[in-house]
Amino acid sequence: MHNSLSVKILLCHHKQSPYVKNECLIPIHVGKEISKTTLDYCIGDNTGDNISAKNKSWCELTALYWAWKNLDADYYGLMHYRRYLHFIKDDNNFYIINEITEDEIERRGWDVENIINFCSNYDIITAPVWNIHPVGANHHLMTSYEFYAKEHYSKDLDIVMEIVRDKYPNFYFALLESLTSKQCFFGNIAIMKKEYFHEYCNFMFDVLFEAEKRIDISSYNTYQYRIWGFIAERLTNCYVTYARNKYPRLKLTTLGITFGVFDKPTYDTKAILKHKHKQPKILIDEPINICMSFDDNYSAHGDTVITSMIHNAHPLQAIHIYILHDEKLSQHNRKKIQNSENKNVRIHYIRINKRLLNSLPMNRDYISLNTYYRLVIQNTLPEEVKKIIYLDSDIVVYSNIAELWQEPLEGMCVGGVLDEGGILQSRRLSLDDNNYFNAGIMIFDIERIRQEFRDVFITYFENYYKNKDIITLQDQDILNLTFKNKTKIIPLRWNINSRMLGYNELEYKYSIKDAEDALQNIGIIHYTDQRKPWRYTCNHPFRSLYWKYRLKGNYKKLSTQEKLILSVSKTSIAVYQHDVTFQFGKKTFNISKERIGRLLQFMKIKY
């Protein structure tokens, strides 16, 4: 009997992407009326009664409207090309996949029989209900209304509330309940039985069409222009709240969600390493000022950075390196690193009063207080230093640092590279231009900073205290807040982050083409997050470069543990979500990630 049910779930696509397609899951090209792209595997949302031309501001709702007006089914649903419900009972988790295979289709329950059987047991199915908070700030719960006011324009939501109160009073209390809740489901992702779906669409589209008449969005940027999709999220939650209260026997459930497939740049690691871009190394007249900060735990890695930078600079280039430190950088290690000095390279140590920064948070397990020392650069460097490049200690300089020194800042206070998840971070901090930068490699125009800020150190702390509930990325957040509208975005090649080299589930501003171009002319490789080449489980494609320069520097004498890691780094090691695969010669060995983790913990080895 269940197999006779008609379930139609539209999968919204706007560009060529991997897809699932069967009797129940139907890819639909949203905004087809105004698109120049051809998606042969999709139906279009521009036939029959449709609002396809409104897609830039109505988003996935053009597919929902098309289904409402043109499809006849027992169940209607909406999902996205990167957000699929997975039809597994009692599983409310989320997963990330990087390919759609027959195994994945079976694992996620995306076959026709399973979907029909699952839907037949319920009246309404939604995406997971999650706590509402800025990305990464799980502790900072907000109501749905507060979150909308932070991310968008509360005046628009106020108008929608007025319309619901006046035209749909039976829905008004449900709207108030959902807007004051600190939980909701996102993306307008839901499946509804026919009678509920039509009631939902009648309510929501009537409210939105009326709101469209009253709200002028002509000056909104491209993100805020998607207003009706954002408003619809609130109205969809409102409808489910309304239905749950009105229909006591309503069978309602949630499902987990699968994110994927994400974009990945194409490049050849071996070719990049073998055919390094060769050109005469430029030599500039003035000294290049470099700033770093690390302790004994990172002294070998900091030395590797210095070694790589000197190796790839012109041999006659004057470089002044200023290392900000506290008592955790021993005299022994300072002397060791100082061996890199020559007639052109000078290393200066500057002791920092860390009590100035003790109140700042450290909410990443791989950072230390040293990450904040860049905030006192302008107060601690010699007066004659007008400009400086800051370098993290988990990088390799692969090109001539003089090229980075010559990057024009065009009157801005700092220069930085777009972050690998910058759009999400921009939204969290309400930075409208989405130019959130990664602070691991930065150029500071100290002279201009002193001109534009009475005391930038005070400004840093003001921005921290004003935003501390939503600060999750330490000094990087503080720097982005302080220098918004005062930052020159420099080429991507100067900060090749780990996620640029593979699938990236985060939202970023640069394009895949930008990443591919940067990889053909690498300036600096940044081993971000946990993908540190001195860890056993690192699968970074350029991990060998760390060891190349490590062995050229002052820490070439390796411990037994480091020798083992180095030997592993020379093999074809791949770390997956669950397993670690070692390939020696023609033989492949699979070990579960959990087992190797327990082994390394037993051996008291960090991985």
C-alpha positions in Angstrom: 0.0 0.0 0.0 2.8 2.4 0.9 4.5 1.9 -2.4 1.5 3.5 -4.1 2.2 6.8 -2.4 3.7 9.6 -4.4 6.5 11.3 -2.7 8.1 14.3 -4.6 11.1 15.9 -2.9 12.7 18.7 -4.9 16.5 19.1 -4.7 17.4 22.7 -5.5 20.4 23.2 -7.9 21.7 26.3 -9.4 25.0 25.0 -10.8 26.5 21.7 -12.0 26.9 19.4 -9.0 26.7 15.7 -8.0 23.2 14.6 -7.5 20.8 11.9 -6.6 17.8 11.3 -8.9 14.9 8.9 -8.7 11.1 8.8 -8.4 11.2 10.6 -5.1 14.3 12.8 -5.3 13.9 15.3 -8.2 16.7 17.8 -9.0 15.2 21.1 -10.0 17.1 24.1 -11.5 16.1 27.1 -9.4 16.0 30.4 -11.1 16.2 28.8 -14.5 14.3 31.7 -16.1 17.2 34.0 -15.4 20.1 31.5 -15.5 22.6 31.1 -18.3 23.6 27.7 -17.0 22.2 24.5 -18.5 21.6 21.6 -16.1 20.5 18.7 -18.2 19.7 16.5 -15.2 17.2 19.0 -13.7 13.7 20.0 -14.3 13.2 23.7 -14.5 11.2 25.9 -12.1 10.1 28.2 -15.0 7.2 26.2 -16.4 3.5 26.5 -15.6 2.6 28.8 -12.8 6.0 29.9 -11.5 8.1 32.7 -9.9 11.4 31.5 -11.3 12.5 35.1 -12.3 12.4 36.1 -8.6 15.1 33.6 -7.6 17.7 36.1 -6.6 15.7 37.2 -3.7 13.4 34.2 -3.2 16.1 31.5 -3.4 14.8 28.0 -2.9 11.2 29.3 -2.6 11.0 29.4 -6.4 11.2 25.6 -6.3 8.7 25.3 -3.5 6.2 27.6 -5.3 6.6 25.5 -8.5 5.9 22.3 -6.6 2.8 23.8 -4.9 1.4 25.0 -8.2 2.4 22.3 -10.6 2.9 19.0 -8.8 0.3 16.5 -7.6 1.7 14.2 -4.9 0.9 12.7 -1.5 4.0 14.2 0.0 6.0 17.2 -1.0 9.5 18.1 0.2 12.4 20.4 -0.3 16.1 19.9 0.1 19.3 21.4 -1.4 22.1 20.2 -3.6 24.4 20.3 -0.6 21.9 19.5 2.2 20.1 16.2 2.1 18.0 14.7 4.8 19.1 11.2 5.5 16.2 8.8 6.0 17.5 6.9 9.0 15.2 6.6 12.0 16.4 8.1 15.3 19.4 9.7 13.7 19.4 13.4 14.2 23.1 14.0 13.6 24.8 15.7 10.7 27.5 14.2 8.3 29.8 15.5 5.6 30.3 13.6 2.4 32.6 14.4 -0.5 31.1 12.1 -3.1 27.7 10.5 -3.9 28.1 6.8 -4.5 25.8 3.8 -4.5 27.1 3.0 -1.0 26.3 6.5 0.2 22.8 6.3 -1.3 22.2 3.1 0.6 23.8 4.4 3.8 21.7 7.6 3.8 18.4 5.8 2.9 18.0 7.7 -0.4 16.4 4.8 -2.3 12.8 5.1 -3.3 11.4 2.3 -1.2 13.0 3.5 2.0 11.9 7.1 1.4 8.3 6.1 0.7 8.1 3.8 3.7 9.6 6.4 6.0 7.4 9.2 4.9 4.3 7.1 5.2 4.7 7.1 9.0 4.6 10.8 9.4 2.7 14.0 8.5 5.6 16.4 8.7 9.3 15.7 8.7 11.9 18.5 9.2 15.6 19.0 9.2 17.3 18.7 12.7 16.2 21.2 15.3 19.3 22.9 16.5 20.2 25.6 19.1 20.5 29.0 17.6 23.8 30.7 18.0 26.5 32.4 15.8 28.8 30.0 14.0 31.3 28.5 16.5 29.8 30.4 19.5 27.8 27.4 20.8 27.6 29.0 24.3 25.9 32.2 23.0 22.3 31.1 22.5 19.9 33.5 20.9 16.3 33.6 20.1 15.2 33.3 16.5 14.3 36.9 16.4 17.6 38.0 18.0 19.6 36.0 15.5 17.6 37.4 12.6 18.2 41.0 13.9 21.9 40.3 14.2 22.3 38.7 10.7 19.7 40.8 8.8 17.4 43.8 9.3 14.9 43.4 12.2 12.6 46.0 10.6 11.7 43.6 7.8 10.8 40.9 10.3 8.7 43.4 12.3 6.7 44.1 9.1 6.2 40.4 8.5 5.0 40.0 12.1 2.4 42.8 11.6 1.1 41.1 8.4 0.7 37.8 10.2 -1.0 39.5 13.2 -3.5 41.3 10.9 -4.1 38.7 8.1 -3.5 35.4 9.9 -4.3 35.9 13.6 -4.6 32.1 14.1 -0.9 31.9 13.3 0.3 34.8 15.3 0.9 33.1 18.6 2.7 30.3 16.8 4.9 32.9 15.2 5.7 34.6 18.5 6.4 31.2 20.1 8.9 30.2 17.3 10.6 33.7 17.2 11.2 33.6 20.9 12.5 30.1 20.8 16.3 29.4 21.0 15.9 26.4 18.7 14.8 25.9 15.1 15.5 24.1 11.9 17.1 25.8 9.0 17.0 26.0 5.2 13.3 25.5 4.7 14.1 21.8 4.5 10.9 19.8 5.3 8.6 17.1 3.9 4.8 17.4 4.4 1.8 15.4 3.7 -0.4 17.0 1.0 -3.0 18.7 3.2 -0.4 20.3 5.5 1.8 21.3 2.6 -0.9 23.2 0.8 -2.0 24.9 4.1 1.6 25.9 4.7 2.2 27.3 1.2 -1.1 29.2 1.2 -0.1 30.9 4.5 3.6 31.5 3.8 3.4 32.8 0.2 0.5 35.1 0.9 2.4 36.6 3.8 5.6 36.9 1.7 3.9 38.5 -1.3 2.3 41.1 0.9 5.7 41.8 2.6 7.3 42.1 -0.8 4.9 45.1 -1.5 5.9 46.8 1.7 9.7 46.3 1.9 12.2 48.0 -0.4 15.2 45.8 -0.9 16.7 47.7 -3.8 19.7 48.9 -1.8 20.5 45.5 -0.2 23.7 43.7 -1.0 23.6 40.3 -2.7 23.4 38.4 0.7 20.7 40.5 2.2 18.8 40.5 -1.1 18.0 36.9 -0.4 15.6 38.2 2.2 12.5 36.0 1.4 14.5 32.8 1.9 15.6 34.0 5.3 12.1 35.2 6.3 10.6 31.9 5.0 12.8 30.0 7.5 11.0 31.8 10.3 7.6 31.3 8.7 8.3 27.6 8.1 9.1 27.1 11.8 6.0 29.1 12.6 3.9 26.8 10.5 5.2 23.6 12.1 4.6 25.2 15.5 1.1 26.1 14.5 0.4 22.6 13.1 1.7 20.9 16.2 -0.6 23.0 18.3 -3.7 22.7 16.1 -3.5 19.0 15.2 -3.1 17.0 18.4 -2.6 13.8 16.5 0.0 15.2 14.1 2.8 12.8 13.5 5.9 15.0 13.4 9.6 14.0 13.4 13.0 15.3 12.5 15.8 13.7 10.5 19.5 14.1 10.4 21.2 15.9 7.6 24.1 15.2 5.2 26.2 18.1 3.9 28.1 17.7 0.6 29.4 17.5 -2.1 31.9 20.4 -1.7 34.2 22.0 -4.2 37.9 21.0 -4.4 40.7 22.6 -6.4 42.6 20.4 -8.9 46.3 20.4 -8.7 49.3 18.1 -8.9 51.4 18.1 -5.7 54.3 16.4 -7.2 54.4 18.7 -10.2 54.2 21.8 -8.0 57.1 20.5 -5.9 59.2 19.4 -8.9 58.6 22.4 -11.1 58.9 25.3 -8.6 58.4 28.6 -10.3 61.9 29.8 -11.2 62.7 33.4 -11.5 65.6 35.7 -10.4 65.3 36.5 -6.7 64.6 40.2 -6.3 66.7 42.2 -3.9 65.4 45.4 -2.3 67.4 48.1 -0.7 65.6 48.4 2.6 65.6 45.7 5.3 62.6 43.5 5.5 61.1 43.4 9.0 59.7 40.1 10.2 57.8 39.5 13.5 57.1 36.1 15.1 56.1 34.8 18.5 56.6 31.3 19.9 57.7 29.4 23.0 59.8 26.3 23.6 57.1 24.0 22.4 57.2 25.7 19.0 60.8 26.8 18.8 61.8 24.1 16.3 58.8 25.0 14.1 59.6 28.7 14.4 63.2 28.0 13.4 61.8 26.0 10.4 59.9 29.1 9.3 63.0 31.3 9.5 65.1 28.7 7.7 62.6 28.5 4.8 62.4 32.3 4.6 66.2 32.8 4.4 66.6 29.9 2.0 64.2 31.4 -0.5 65.3 35.1 -0.1 68.0 36.7 -2.1 71.3 35.8 -0.3 72.2 39.6 0.1 68.7 40.6 1.3 68.8 42.4 4.7 66.2 40.8 7.0 65.5 41.9 10.6 63.5 39.3 12.6 61.8 40.3 15.8 60.7 37.5 18.1 58.2 38.4 20.8 58.4 36.0 23.7 58.1 35.5 27.4 59.9 33.2 29.9 58.6 30.1 28.1 61.2 30.6 25.4 64.4 29.5 27.0 67.8 31.0 26.7 69.0 27.8 25.2 66.5 27.9 22.4 67.1 31.6 21.8 70.8 31.0 21.3 70.0 28.0 19.0 67.8 30.0 16.7 70.2 32.9 16.7 72.6 30.6 14.8 70.6 31.5 11.7 72.1 35.0 11.8 74.6 36.1 9.1 75.8 39.5 7.9 72.4 40.2 6.3 70.0 38.5 8.8 69.6 39.8 12.3 67.4 38.2 15.0 66.2 40.4 17.9 64.3 39.1 21.0 61.7 41.3 22.7 60.4 40.2 26.1 56.6 40.7 26.5 54.7 41.4 29.7 52.1 38.7 29.3 50.0 40.1 32.2 48.7 42.6 29.7 47.0 39.8 27.8 46.0 37.4 30.6 42.3 38.2 30.3 42.0 37.2 26.7 40.5 33.7 25.9 42.4 30.7 24.6 39.6 28.4 23.3 41.7 26.3 20.8 43.8 23.5 22.2 46.6 24.1 19.8 47.3 27.8 20.7 49.1 29.6 23.5 49.2 33.1 24.8 51.9 33.9 22.2 49.1 34.1 19.6 48.1 37.5 21.2 51.6 39.0 21.2 51.1 40.4 17.7 48.6 42.8 19.4 51.5 44.7 21.0 53.7 45.0 17.9 53.1 48.7 17.7 54.1 49.3 21.3 57.2 47.1 21.5 59.2 47.4 18.3 61.9 50.0 17.8 60.6 53.4 16.7 62.3 53.1 13.4 60.3 50.1 12.4 57.4 51.5 10.3 56.2 48.3 8.6 56.5 44.6 9.4 55.3 41.2 8.3 53.9 38.9 10.9 54.4 35.2 10.4 52.8 32.3 12.4 55.1 29.4 13.3 53.2 26.7 11.5 54.1 27.8 8.0 56.7 27.3 5.3 57.9 30.3 3.2 58.1 28.9 -0.3 58.9 32.1 -2.3 61.0 35.2 -1.9 59.6 37.1 1.2 60.6 40.3 -0.6 57.6 39.8 -3.0 55.3 39.8 0.0 57.0 42.9 1.4 56.3 44.7 -1.8 52.6 44.0 -1.9 51.0 47.4 -1.9 48.6 48.2 1.0 47.1 51.2 -0.8 46.7 53.3 2.3 45.3 50.5 4.4 46.6 49.7 7.9 47.1 46.0 7.4 47.2 43.4 4.6 45.9 39.9 4.9 44.6 36.9 2.9 41.0 35.9 2.8 40.3 33.1 5.3 39.2 29.6 4.3 35.9 30.0 6.1 35.7 33.8 5.9 32.1 34.3 4.9 30.8 32.4 8.0 33.2 34.3 10.2 32.1 37.6 8.7 28.5 36.9 9.4 29.3 35.9 13.0 31.1 39.2 13.6 28.6 41.3 11.4 31.4 42.3 8.9 29.3 43.2 5.9 32.0 43.0 3.2 32.9 39.3 3.9 36.6 40.3 3.8 37.5 38.3 6.9 41.2 37.6 6.7 43.4 34.9 8.2 45.8 36.5 10.7 48.6 33.9 10.4 50.4 36.0 7.8 49.9 39.7 7.9 51.5 43.0 6.8 51.3 45.7 9.4 51.8 49.4 8.4 52.7 50.5 11.9 53.2 54.1 10.9 49.6 54.3 9.5 48.2 52.4 12.5 49.7 55.0 14.8 48.2 57.7 12.7 44.7 56.3 12.6 44.4 55.0 16.1 45.0 57.0 19.3 46.0 53.7 20.9 45.2 50.6 18.9 45.9 48.4 21.9 43.0 50.0 23.7 40.9 49.5 20.6 41.7 45.8 20.5 40.4 45.4 24.0 37.4 47.5 23.4 36.5 45.3 20.5 37.1 42.2 22.5 34.9 43.3 25.4 32.1 44.5 23.1 32.0 41.2 21.2 33.5 38.6 23.7 30.3 36.5 23.6 30.8 35.8 19.9 34.6 35.8 19.6 35.8 32.3 18.9 39.0 32.8 16.9 41.0 34.7 19.4 43.2 37.5 18.1 42.1 36.9 14.6 38.6 38.0 15.4 39.9 41.0 17.3 42.1 42.1 14.4 39.3 41.7 11.9 37.0 43.8 14.1 39.6 46.5 14.6 40.7 46.7 11.0 37.4 46.3 9.2 37.4 48.8 6.2 41.2 49.3 6.9 42.5 46.0 5.4 44.0 45.4 2.0 43.2 41.8 0.8 46.5 40.4 -0.6 46.8 37.5 -3.1 45.8 34.1 -1.9 49.2 32.6 -2.7 50.6 34.2 0.5 48.5 32.1 2.8 47.7 28.6 1.4 45.5 27.3 4.1 44.9 23.6 4.6 41.3 23.7 3.4 42.3 25.3 0.1 43.9 21.9 -0.7 40.9 19.7 -0.4 37.1 19.7 0.1 36.0 22.7 2.1 32.7 22.5 3.8 33.0 26.1 5.0 31.9 29.2 3.1 34.6 31.3 1.6 34.8 34.4 -0.6 37.6 33.4 -3.0 36.8 31.1 -5.9 38.1 27.6 -6.8 39.9 29.2 -9.7 41.6 31.7 -7.3 42.8 28.7 -5.2 44.1 26.8 -8.3 46.0 29.9 -9.5 47.5 30.4 -6.1 48.7 26.8 -6.0 50.6 27.3 -9.2 52.7 30.1 -7.6 52.8 29.3 -3.9 54.2 32.0 -1.6 53.5 30.6 1.8 52.0 27.3 3.0 50.1 27.5 6.2 49.5 24.2 8.1 46.2 25.4 9.6 44.1 23.6 12.2 45.2 20.1 13.2 47.1 19.3 10.0 50.6 19.9 11.5 53.4 18.0 9.7 55.0 17.1 13.0 52.0 15.0 13.9 51.7 11.3 13.0 48.2 11.6 11.4 49.0 14.6 9.2 48.0 14.0 5.6 48.8 17.5 4.3 50.0 17.1 0.7 52.9 19.5 1.4 54.0 18.1 4.7 57.4 17.1 3.2 58.3 20.8 2.8 58.3 21.2 6.5 60.8 18.4 7.0 62.9 19.7 4.1 63.5 23.0 5.8 63.5 21.6 9.3 66.5 19.5 8.4 68.3 22.5 7.0 67.8 24.5 10.2 69.1 24.5 13.7 66.9 21.6 14.9 68.0 19.0 12.4 68.8 16.6 15.2 65.5 14.7 15.6 64.1 12.8 18.5 63.1 9.1 18.1 59.5 10.2 17.8 60.3 12.8 15.2 62.3 10.3 13.2 59.3 8.0 13.1 57.0 10.9 12.0 59.5 11.9 9.3 59.6 8.3 8.0 55.8 8.2 7.9 55.7 11.5 6.1 57.7 10.0 3.3 55.0 7.3 2.7 51.6 7.6 1.1 49.5 8.3 4.2 45.9 9.3 4.0 43.8 10.1 7.0 40.0 9.6 6.5 37.1 10.2 8.8 37.5 6.8 10.5 40.6 5.1 9.2 44.3 5.7 8.6 45.8 4.0 5.5 49.5 3.4 5.3 50.9 2.3 2.0 54.5 0.9 1.9 55.5 -0.2 -1.5 52.7 -2.2 -3.1 51.1 -3.2 0.3 48.4 -1.2 1.9 47.6 -1.4 5.7 44.3 -0.1 7.2 44.2 0.9 10.9 41.1 2.5 12.5 41.7 6.0 13.5 40.4 5.2 17.0 42.9 2.3 17.4 45.9 4.4 16.3 44.7 7.2 18.6 44.6 4.9 21.6 48.0 3.6 20.7 49.5 7.1 20.4 47.8 8.1 23.7 49.3 5.1 25.4 52.7 6.1 24.1 52.0 9.6 25.3 52.5 11.0 21.8 50.6 14.0 20.6 49.0 13.4 17.3 
